[in-house]
């Protein structure tokens, strides 16, 4: 996973969580605060976010397995759709 993708995922999920008043989602990630994070740090942060994917706030928002063939595009679509639906 690249830092840009992790940042895109985190930003999208934080905005949705905040707008839907879900305050249990991590608002900061260690790997995004680091200037050169390792793959392990990014994977650990993604795993921390992934624990929240089953929460009702994120149901029908997380990209499906088939969409994740191009993860950046899948997350960009989620972010764009969320912005226009509000």
ABEGO torsion letter per residue (X at the ends): XBAAAAAAAAAAAAAAAAAAGBAABBABBAAAABABBBAAAAAAAAAAAAAAAABAAABGABBBAAAAABAAAAAAAAAAAAAAAX
